[in-house]
Amino acid sequence: MKNNPPLFLLFAFWLLSKTALIAQNEKTTILKNIDKKWWKEATVYQIYPRSFKDSDGDGVGDLKGIISKLDYIKSLGINAVWLNPIYTSPNDDNGYDISDYREIMKDFGTMENFDLLLKEMHKRNIKLIMDLVVNHSSDEHEWFKQSKSSRDNKYRDYYHWWPAEKGKPTYRWSFFDVNSEAWKYDAQTDAYYLHYFSQKQPDLNWENPKVRQEVYDIMRFWLNKGIDGFRMDAFQFASKDTSWPELPKGYEKNIIKYYGVGPHLHEYLQEMNREVFSKYDIMTVSEGAGSSPEDAIQFVDPDRKELDMAYHFESVDIGNHLKDFGLAKYKQIFSRYDETFKEKGWLSIFLANHDQPRMVSKFGNETAEFRELSSKMLSTFVMTMRGTPYYYYGDELGMVNIRFNDINDYNDVETRNKYTQIKNAGGDLDAYMENRKQTSRENGRTPFQWDTTENAGFTTGKPWLKVNPNYSLINAEAQEKDPNSVLNYFRKVVQLRKQDLTLVYGAYTLLDKDNPDVFAYTRELDGKKLLVLLNFSKKNAAYTLSISTAKSKIILDNYSNTKKIKKNTLRPYEAVILELK
């Protein structure tokens, strides 16, 4: 006689099957609910073209130089390159003063070189994101030449002018001006023009619809060539209140609050999206996004149809060193932004760029003992937070600040003009120069260190900016040969993020939030939970967790050959990623 299984076993089997099916459906639903985009999953590698690789010996990096290193760039595992401006420019602000938006600066090569660069990048499945500088142009742009020629010229209203017979215009502060004055008198038409940056960077008048259409045409020109997106430089300043009201007392304590996000900025972005961005599969990034997470989300809330990604500065505007600011406060910044963006919108995650000192010098430790460890730890951080990571050229080697002693070594308009301002006022130039050793943005612009040959293999000529003399120690050639190098660790963590979407779309939860040394958080998606532990100090650091790590598995550790971590303690600058069971 055949034995039939008891009814309770049949019911239990049915219930288990049903539960498994529900779980599978829930997982599928979670994946379906994720708004997947290529630019969310990308790792963006920023190249400062003047300093990357020189192909012709004139001391300036160029497009042919970048082309020659595309296989290296591909080997990093990155998906996209953000290229700082390569348009025709008199170079007052290293290309951020554009005199022709449809031509390539001669220093960098030709349009044919650009077309080849784009083709070769796409052949390697690398996207190209271009910097677009349209808050201002160069004073050598034809629009401005025409605008200043007479008050009734058709280009007059392409810029902001104030007739001198009305007296001096309401004071506006300038980022780069020697006297911090944003209004510059021009005798030719007896009027003042506005420049939030240097005198050679007059602000475009976005309130003029003709200006907006000119910019949209420029965007289409490049997008039709096949580029993959724009980073909108300084665009939060584009819209101005042209009644020019007096600024309130204490405005200088929060410049962005009074200078950023003008009255019609979001209208212009929505118009830009409607007329241009919506027609292409691209990535658009807002450099600067107001003065708070609540401001930032307005730029990238998908329902508003403006931009894709916010690139805020609160995480880098913390002073000279992270240790002075405090890690607990630093964790609060990232957690506040993540909380605001957890349901919609998208963030950029970065620790360095062309306007900042080197990542290791500001957030890590550049001593021989800890430079490599702290560099690896910081790379782990950038690659495991929620948002698109932006990684600055040379940081994959652990390059550090050059720390110039002499003002004549600086090319930067910001540094040189501030020096003149302090000198004219009889200020302390020694203190200023000491400060610049840590804070100057040219610390992050020194030539890439390829090898141990003269000028680090960057150029056969005289480099436009001095090469850091430590290139014999820190260079790509040496690190290629070392499996435990900063470079090869960077490749590992990039691949980890690429392979595990938990590090892209997973929920972020901060742990041990008041710990002054350890940044700990989880990333969780579809039932998979990763724990990231980062020691930002040069000592052994304890941490306290509310979750068990007893059955965890080490996915990555920046100390070589780590089998297990010491219970509740991290070694100096240790970075560990664990999968929790």
Secondary structure, 3 states (H helix, E strand, C coil): CCCCCCHHHHHHHHHHHHHHHHHHHHHHHHHHHCCCCHHHHCCEEEECHHHCCCCCCCCCCCHHHHHHCHHHHHHCCCCEEEECCCEECCCCCCCCCCCEEEEECCCCCCHHHHHHHHHHHHHCCCEEEEEEECCECCCCCHHHHHHCCCCCCCCHHHECEEEHHHCCCCCCECCCCCCCECEEEECCCCEEEECCCCCCCCEECCCCHHHHHHHHHHHHHHHHHCCCEEEEECHHHCCCCCCCCCCCCCHHHHHHHHHCCCCCHHHHHHHHHHHCHHHCCCEEEEECCCCCHHHHHHHHCHHHCCCCEEECCCCCCCCCCHHHHCHHHHHHHHHHHHHHHCCCCCEEECCCCCCCCCHHHHHCCCCCCCHHHHHHHHHHHHHHCCCEEEEECCHHHCCCCCCCCCHHHCCCHHHHHHHHHHHHCCCCHHHHHHHHHHHCHHHHCCCCCCCCCHHHHCCCCCCCCCCCHHHHCCCHHHHHCCCCCHHHHHHHHHHHHHHCCHHHHCEEEEECCCCCCEEEEEEEECCEEEEEEEECCCCCEECCCCCCCCCCEEEEECCCCCCCCCCCEECCCCEEEEEEC
